[in-house]
Amino acid sequence: MEHILKVDNVVKQYGNYTALNNVSISVPKGSIYGLLGPNGAGKTSLIRIINQITMPDSGSVTLDGEKLSPKHVREIGYLPEERGLYKSMKVGEQCLYLAQLKGLSKSEAKAQLDYWFDRLEIKGWWNKKIEELSKGMAQKIQFVVTVLHKPKLLIFDEPFSGFDPVNANIIKDEILALKAGGATIIFSTHRMESVEELCDDIALIHKSNKLIEGRLDDVKRQYRENTFQVGIISGNVEGLMFDLTQRFTVQQTNFKSLNNELKLEISLNGAAPNDLLQILVQRGQVTHFVEKIPSANEIFIRTVKD
């Protein structure tokens, strides 16, 4: 697998405080890579190092096979959690200025801005000042200036902050379109539902250390417990429960359903799913039979607590 970004054994300290403790990550090219962790875990320190805002005390960072250097600033687009637009400047004037800082000529910048303003339906904002926009509107402008120079690596830190569900979905679709166009995206968020929707790979940092890294599906496989959620309508619940508890660990549970059935959570204890299903179909009408796959949120909480 080809990796666009490699962080090797990076250490960052602020006085006696260690923000990153020999952290290594590898971001696959063309992926959406979730950088996860609680507040204070070290994510922001790592993002600042990748953006060359600060330097590591030791370790190395390579971008597309080259040691990270000032020339790579133009190959990275960074949407920080704390937005940085000049409130008294007009939108169009500010976007042109920031685009030229990223290496675009004025004509190139204008062409890209025309494309994005039309795509996001914000052409009427060109002569407005940032202070005249809502938080969500300003967010769209920040998103545009992050992506318009077509960087090979994009870093989005809480990109949906300030958006209502409709506009959050618009930006989500744009992120997926950028990936389809060849961009690699590092995505830092506390919204685990967005991780489920968007991320191919994840890394979890906690207390300055990397605890998890890998394909999201592979991480879920590591945390699966061979537990199934079952819905069943049975005329002999007592007999059903007797048969089940002889072989499995069974407890009542709750999940959304349109049926008025018995709802159970059943751990297989080494048995095969078909062994469980055979008992169920003999004892009633099975209305629900789904393996309980751990969510990104459950993995996050369990790992951090452990």
N, C-alpha and C positions, 0 to 999 in steps of 0.2 A: 504493500500500500504506500502510495506517495504522500508525503506530509509537506504542507506548506510552511508550518511553523513548528519549531522544536525549541523547547525550553529545557535546559539541562542543568540540574542541581543548582538552581538559583537560590541564593541566600540574600535576604534584605533585612537589615537591622536599623532601628531608630533608637540610638542610645542603648539601653539595656533590653529593649523590647525587640523580639524577633518576629517580623511580619511574615517572612517566608523562610522555611527551614528545608533547604535542599529539595526544592520543588522541581519536578520534571513533568512536562506534558508534551504530547505530540498531537498536532491538529491535522487531520487528513484533508488533503486538497479537495475542494468542492463540497465540503460538508457543512452542516450547522452544528457547532460544537458548544454544548452547554457548560458554562463555567459557574459552578454552584457552590454555595456555602453560606453559613449564617453571617450576620453582620460581624465585622472584625476578624473574619477568617483569614484574610490576606488577598482576596480577589482583586481589590482596587489597587493594591501595591503591585500585583502581577501585571494588571492592565497598564499601569503607568510605566512599568519597565518596558513592556512591548511597544508602547508609544514613545519611548525614550524621553519621557517627562522626568523620570528618575533613572538611575543606573543601579544594577545589582552590585552587592558587595563582593559576590563571587558567583561562578556559574556562567553560562553562556546562552544566547538566544540567536537562532538562525532563522532567516526568512527566505523560503524558496532556495535553500542550499547555501545561502550567503550569510556571513556573520552580520548581525543587525548593525546598521550604520545610518548616519543622518540622511543619506539618499533615499532610504526606505520610507521616510515620512510620507512621501507622495504616493506610496503604494498601499497605505493604510488609511481607512476611514474610521473615525472614532466618534461615536455618539455617547457622550458622558451622561451619567445619571443627573449630575448638576449641569443644567444647560448653560451655554455661554454666549448667547446672542446679545448684541448691543441694543438696548431697549429704545433708544432715541433715534436710531437709524431707520431709514426706510427699508422695507423688505428687499426690494430689487437691488438697491445700492449695496446692501450688506451681503447679499448672496454673490454678487459679482466680485466684490472685494475678497470674500473668503475663497471663492473658486480660483481666483488668480493666485492666492497664497498657496494653493495646491498645485500650481503649475500650469493651469489652463490659460490660454490667451483670452482676451476679452470676447472675441467672436466665438471661440469654442465654449466659453462659459455661458454666453447668451443663448447659444443653440441648445445646450444641455438644460438650462433653466427653462427655456420655452417648452422643451419636451416634458420636464417633470411638473411644471406648473399646469400644463394642459392635462397630464396624466392624473394628477391629484385634484384637478378642478379648483385651482386656487389662483387663477390668473388675475382675479380682481384684487388680490392682496399686494400687488407689486409696489404701489405707492403708499401703502399703509406703514405706520411705524410699528415695531414689535410690541411696544407698550399698548397699542390699540387692539392687539389680538388676544384671544383667550389662550389659556394654557395649552389646550389641544391644538389650536391653530399654530401657535408658536412651535409646538412639537413637530408639526408637519414641515415647517421651514427648516428646523434643525435636522430632520431626517434627510431632506433634499440636499443640504450643504454637505452632509456626511457622504452621500453616495454619488454625487454628480460627476466627480472626477474618475469614476469607474475604477476604484482601487481593487487590488487582488485579494486583500484581506479587510473585512469589515468587523468592527467591534461595537456591538450594541449593548449598552448598560441600561437595563430597565427601559427598553424602547417603547413599552405600552403605557408608561406612566403618564397620566393626564388625559388619556383617550377614553371616550365613551365606547361601548361595544362595537358600534358600526365602524368608527374610524380605526379602532384597534384591529378589526378584521381586515380593513383596507391595507394597513401597514403589514399585517401578517402575510397577506397575499403578495405584497411587494417584496418582502424578505424571501419568500419562496421563489419568486420570479428572479431575484438576484442570484440565488443559488443555482437555478436552472440555467442562468446565463454564464455560469462559471465562477462566480465569486465564492470565497470561503468566508464563513461568518462565525465569529465567537459571540455567544449570546449569554449575557449574565443577567439573571433574574431571580426573584423569589417566587414568581408565579409558576408553580409546578405544572399547572394545566398547559401553559405555553411550552414548557419543556416536552411534555408528552406529544404535543401537536407538531413541534418544529424540529427537535434535536435528533440528530443521527448518533452522536457521541456525547459523552458527558465526562466531566471531572468534578469531584467533590473535594473542596479544601475546607479543613476545619482546624482551628488553632494553629495556623501557619503550616500545616502538613497536608499533603495530598493523601486522601484516604481511598478514593475510588477513581478509576479511569477506564474507559472502554466504550464499545458500542452499547447504546441504551438497551437494546434487546438482550445482549449478552449479560449485562449487569442484572437485568430482571431475572434471567435464568439462574444466576448465582443466588438470588434472594428468594426464589420460588420455594414453596413449602409443600407442594403436592396436596393442596387443599382445594376442595370444590364447594361452590355454592349450589345448593340443590333446592328446587321447589317441587313438591309432590302432593297430589291429592290421593289420600288413602282411606279406605273404609276400616282399616285396622291399624291405627297409629301405634298402639301398644306393641303389636307384633312386629311392625316395621322397626320401631326403635330397638326392640330386643335383638333382631337380626343384625342391625347396623352396629350396635355397640359391642357385639361379639368380635368384630374385626377392625372397626374403625374408631377414631376419636370423633365424637359427635357433639355439637352444641347448636342450640337454636340461634338464629340470626335474623337479620332484616335486610331486605333489598327491595328496590322499586319493582312492582309487578302489578299487572291488571287482574291477576287471579287471586282467589282467596285460598291459598295453599299453605301447607306446612313448609316453613323455610328453615333450612339447616345448613350449617357449615361443617364439612366432613373432611378430616385429614386421613389420607389413605394408609399411613403407617407401613409403607413399603408395598402395598398391594397395587394392582393395576387399575386404571379408571374403569375398564370393562367389568372388573370384579364388583365394583360398587354399582355400576349401572345395571348389572344382571339382577342384583337384589332389589333395586328400586323398581324395575319394570315388573317384577313378580309381585310386588306389594302395592302397586298403585299406578296412577297416571303421572308421568314425569312431565312437568311444565317448565322446568328450568334446570340446566345442568351446565355450569360454566366453571372452568378453573379460575381460582382467585389469583390473578397475576399481580404481584406487588406494583403499586404505582410509584412514579418518581418521588412523589411526596412521602409515601410510606418509607421508601428506601432512605430518603434524606433524613427523616426524623429518627429512624432506627439507627442509622450509622452515627449521627451526631450524638444521640443519647448513649450509645455504646462507647 
